[in-house]
Amino acid sequence: MNYLSWLLKAAIFFVVFAFALNNQGAVRLHLFFGAYWDAPLVLVVLAALVLGVALGVAVMTPLWLRARRAARAAVAAPVNHAETKASGGGELPPHGI
């Protein structure tokens, strides 16, 4: 199984490497106020990928931290179902309403 994962990683590497070799043409990226950037296409695609990943992580970080805090609170204070039934809470319907 370990050989299969290495084979898959090698195949992905060679596909990405072939993409980089086939896209070495220079492109001009027009920025604001008349500025531009001349770079190989593969660098522009790589910069867009890195920017997208960074933006995605920045947006998801508060949600991940909130979920992590909620999970820690749930583990720290487990619900005692016997007390809930004794206080008249009864069982919740299966649909959660």
Secondary structure by P-SEA (a helix, b strand, c coil): caaaaaaaaaaaaaaaaaaaaaccbbbbbbccccccccccaaaaaaaaaaaaaaaaaaaaaaaaaaaaaaaaaaaaccccaaaaaaacccccccccc
